[in-house]
Amino acid sequence: MAKTKEAAQLSYEQALSELKKIAEAIENESVSIDELADKVKRASELVEYCKEKLRNTEAELDKVIGKMGK
């Protein structure tokens, strides 16, 4: 995944919060047609970033839990 520099500097919670704000703005139709493509692109980047963070966390937890079982 090609991470944007801005997304890479966010915590999971910050990325999720920004994603929720974008979704809310689109749902409330407060995004102009000129901004829509950029907002959807940013939302897509944030979704991928959050998915990657979750996958990495899951892998780390699996390692820790695996070591506990030994």
C-alpha positions in Angstrom: 0.0 0.0 0.0 1.2 3.5 -0.8 0.9 5.4 2.4 0.6 9.1 2.3 3.1 11.0 4.5 0.1 12.5 6.4 -1.5 9.1 7.1 1.8 7.6 8.2 2.0 10.2 10.9 -1.4 9.6 12.3 -2.4 7.2 15.1 -5.1 4.7 14.4 -7.6 6.8 16.5 -6.7 10.0 14.6 -7.1 8.3 11.2 -10.5 6.8 12.3 -11.7 10.2 13.6 -10.8 11.9 10.3 -12.5 9.1 8.4 -15.6 9.6 10.4 -15.6 13.3 9.8 -15.3 12.8 6.0 -18.1 10.2 6.0 -20.3 12.6 8.0 -19.6 15.5 5.7 -20.4 13.4 2.7 -23.6 12.0 4.3 -24.7 15.5 5.2 -24.0 16.7 1.7 -21.7 19.5 3.1 -18.9 18.5 0.6 -18.9 20.5 -2.6 -18.8 18.5 -5.8 -15.3 20.1 -6.4 -14.1 18.5 -3.1 -15.8 15.2 -3.4 -13.2 13.3 -5.3 -10.4 14.5 -3.0 -12.4 13.6 0.1 -13.2 10.1 -1.3 -9.5 9.6 -2.2 -8.5 10.7 1.3 -11.1 8.4 2.9 -9.7 5.5 0.8 -6.2 6.2 2.0 -7.4 6.3 5.6 -9.3 3.0 5.3 -6.2 1.3 3.9 -4.0 2.8 6.7 -6.5 1.6 9.4 -6.7 -1.9 7.9 -2.9 -2.1 7.8 -2.6 -1.0 11.4 -5.2 -3.6 12.4 -3.4 -6.3 10.5 -0.1 -5.4 12.1 -1.6 -5.3 15.6 -3.2 -8.7 15.0 0.1 -10.2 13.9 1.8 -8.7 16.9 -0.8 -10.1 19.3 -0.6 -13.5 17.7 3.2 -13.5 18.3 2.7 -12.5 22.0 -0.1 -15.0 22.6 2.0 -17.7 20.8 4.9 -17.1 23.1 2.6 -17.3 26.2 1.4 -20.8 25.1 5.0 -22.1 25.1 
